[in-house]
Amino acid sequence: MEAEHGSFFTNPETWVTFAFLFVVVFGGYKVVKGISAALDKRAGKISSELDEAQRLREEAQELLAKYQAKQREALKDADEIRAHAKAEADRMLVNAKAELEASLKRREQQAMDRIGNLEAQAVAEVRAHVAEIATRATLAMVTEKVAGAKADELVDNAISEIKGRLN
């Protein structure tokens, strides 16, 4: 075969094979390099997206922790407010009961004082009325039975004696 086409370097098939290998080797290198660059670019993009996702996840976890802490604090504040309100309500109830008892005692004392005053006034009125009736009865009896200066003296004595006994 060599005789037909000449030497190895003069053979066109040899140069076609070299050209093909050259194109495949160097062209393939460029293609591989291009594919590799595209894959590296894609890997870089995916890596940055993963980093961003990780950063967002960490931020979300921080926010969640903050809101959970705020929620616990709000619940604690609510419990404190509720306890304070209950204590204040209990204190107000105790004060209201004490004021009510004091008011009832004052009113009871006022009523008792008023009753006592009315009793004393009624007794005084009854005594005055009894004294007046007794004085008239005595006067009527004495004038009927005794006459003159002796009658006046007896009436005066009886009046002073009745007034002394009634008071």
C-alpha positions in Angstrom: 0.0 0.0 0.0 2.8 2.3 0.7 4.1 1.8 -2.8 0.9 3.0 -4.3 0.7 6.3 -2.5 4.2 7.0 -1.6 5.7 7.6 1.8 3.8 7.9 5.0 4.1 11.7 5.0 3.0 12.1 1.5 -0.1 9.9 1.9 -3.2 12.1 2.0 -5.0 9.7 4.4 -2.2 10.3 6.9 -2.8 14.1 6.8 -6.5 13.7 7.0 -6.0 11.5 10.1 -3.6 14.0 11.6 -6.0 16.8 10.8 -8.9 14.9 12.3 -6.9 14.2 15.4 -5.8 17.8 15.6 -9.3 19.1 15.3 -10.6 16.5 17.8 -7.8 17.1 20.2 -7.7 20.9 20.1 -11.4 21.4 19.1 -12.4 18.8 21.7 -10.3 20.7 24.3 -12.1 23.9 23.4 -15.5 22.2 23.5 -14.6 20.5 26.8 -13.2 23.8 28.0 -16.5 25.5 27.0 -18.6 22.8 28.6 -16.4 22.9 31.7 -16.8 26.7 31.9 -20.6 26.4 31.5 -20.7 23.7 34.1 -18.4 25.7 36.4 -20.7 28.8 35.9 -23.8 26.7 36.6 -22.1 25.2 39.7 -21.1 28.7 40.9 -24.7 29.8 40.4 -26.1 26.8 42.3 -23.5 27.3 45.0 -24.5 31.0 45.4 -28.2 30.0 45.4 -27.4 27.4 48.1 -25.5 30.1 50.1 -28.4 32.5 49.7 -30.9 29.8 50.8 -28.7 29.0 53.8 -28.5 32.7 54.7 -32.3 33.1 54.3 -32.8 30.0 56.4 -30.6 31.4 59.2 -32.4 34.8 59.0 -35.7 33.0 59.3 -34.5 31.0 62.2 -33.3 34.2 63.9 -36.6 35.9 63.3 -38.5 32.9 64.6 -36.3 32.8 67.7 -36.9 36.6 68.2 -40.7 36.2 67.8 -40.8 33.3 70.1 -38.9 35.3 72.7 -41.3 38.2 72.2 -44.2 35.8 72.5 -42.9 34.4 75.8 -42.3 38.0 77.0 -45.8 39.0 76.0 -47.2 36.0 77.8 -45.2 36.8 80.9 -46.3 40.4 80.7 -49.9 39.3 80.3 -49.6 37.0 83.3 -48.1 39.8 85.4 -50.9 42.2 84.3 -53.5 39.5 85.1 -51.9 38.9 88.6 -51.7 42.6 89.3 -55.3 43.1 88.2 -56.5 40.3 90.4 -54.5 41.6 93.4 -55.9 45.1 92.8 -59.5 43.7 92.5 -59.0 41.7 95.7 -57.6 44.8 97.4 -60.6 46.9 96.1 -63.0 44.2 97.3 -61.5 44.2 100.8 -61.6 48.1 100.9 -65.2 48.1 99.6 -66.2 45.5 102.3 -64.5 47.5 105.0 -66.1 50.8 103.8 -69.5 49.0 103.6 -69.1 47.7 107.2 -68.0 51.1 108.5 -70.9 52.8 106.7 -73.4 50.2 108.1 -72.0 50.7 111.6 -72.3 54.5 111.2 -75.9 54.2 110.0 -76.7 51.8 112.7 -75.2 54.2 115.3 -77.1 57.1 113.7 -80.3 55.1 113.8 -79.7 54.1 117.5 -78.9 57.8 118.4 -82.1 58.9 116.6 -84.1 56.2 118.3 -82.6 57.2 121.7 -83.4 60.9 121.0 -86.9 60.1 119.9 -87.4 57.9 123.0 -86.1 60.7 125.3 -88.3 63.2 123.6 -91.3 60.9 123.8 -90.6 60.2 127.5 -90.3 64.0 128.1 -93.5 64.6 126.3 -95.3 61.9 128.2 -94.0 63.2 131.5 -95.0 66.7 130.6 -98.4 65.5 129.6 -98.8 63.4 132.8 -97.6 66.3 134.9 -100.1 68.6 133.3 -102.9 66.1 133.7 -101.9 65.4 137.3 -101.7 69.1 138.0 -105.2 69.7 136.6 -106.6 66.7 138.5 -105.0 67.8 141.7 -106.3 71.3 141.2 -109.8 70.1 140.4 -109.8 67.8 143.5 -108.4 70.4 145.9 -110.7 73.2 144.7 -113.6 70.9 145.1 -112.7 69.9 148.6 -110.6 72.6 150.1 -111.2 76.3 149.7 -109.4 79.5 150.5 -105.7 80.1 151.3 -105.2 76.6 152.5 -106.3 75.3 149.0 -103.8 77.6 147.3 -101.0 76.3 149.6 -101.9 72.7 149.0 -102.1 73.1 145.3 -98.6 74.8 145.2 -97.1 72.0 147.3 -98.7 69.3 145.2 -97.5 70.9 142.0 -93.9 71.1 143.2 -94.0 67.6 144.5 -95.4 66.2 141.3 -92.8 68.0 139.2 -90.1 66.6 141.5 -91.3 63.1 141.2 -91.7 63.2 137.4 -88.3 64.6 136.6 
